[in-house]
């Protein structure tokens, strides 16, 4: 039987690619999707998600989640990366379906009770919805089989500050609460996502060989690739959210992923948003620290791009 999965996202371009991957993954059943403000507002992310699902001809309930982070206000997203609408400026047909009445945190809580002990969570945006759900019911941790999070930077620089990755840095208070909670976490940081790259030839294949959803994602990536020229020196992109999705599904494997203590800096200093991963004692080989519930994925195999294309183009 496929594993029930709750997908929490801030639907921009790489979220769209991750969604296309998940929809073509028989290992999981998307039980629900919640949206959060990050790349775009939570409302825009829900609209984007429903449009993508309509292209794919799939019906998955979508719940609008938190608009503002736990502390402070949402500052408008990342249009320079994902385009003004989060979809690289691509104007997709409006969806007939609307978001469900419950919010994302309540959706997660409900699904955790319906699939007690079996539900897995994949979070690829700021962790505000998960933190809200924990506030409402701390017992949530005991009903979730695994939480996979795209976020953080362990041994590499951040991407919004010298130390902070966007999903963690955009709501450091929520990330601190979620990562401190005692549920099994797989943290997929920039250390591994930046090493998995989609190239221009791959993007063209999506456009030319894909169905309605895959082809649309390929066209969205055109804007996204422009942003990454300064990072890689060529038109390409990191596979942030798709790598987390592939690890959650089992399409790629973590080959260096020790379980270690992790804390999030939620102070107001220059370290705000940093994921402080205690990787001391790892030089002789990966060592799981006693009692640690966060597994930090530093290296994966095989290369994600061929597997991603094979599945999304199937």
Secondary structure, DSSP 4 states (H G I P E B T S, - for coil): -PEEEEEEE--SHHHHHHHHHHHT-TTEEEEEEEE-SSSS-HHHHHHHHHHHHHHHT----EEE--SS-SSS------HHHH-TTSSTT--PPPPS----SS-HHHHHHHHHHHTTTTEEEEE-S-SHHHHHHHHH-GGGGGGEEEEEEE---SSS--SSSSSB-HHHHTTHHHHHHHHHSSS-EEEE-HHHHTTSEEEHHHHHHHHHH--HHHHHHHHHHHHHHHHHHHHHSSSEEE-HHHHHHHHHHTSSEEEE--B--EEE--SSSTTTTBEEE--TT-TTS--PPTT--EEEE-EEES-HHHHHHHHHT-
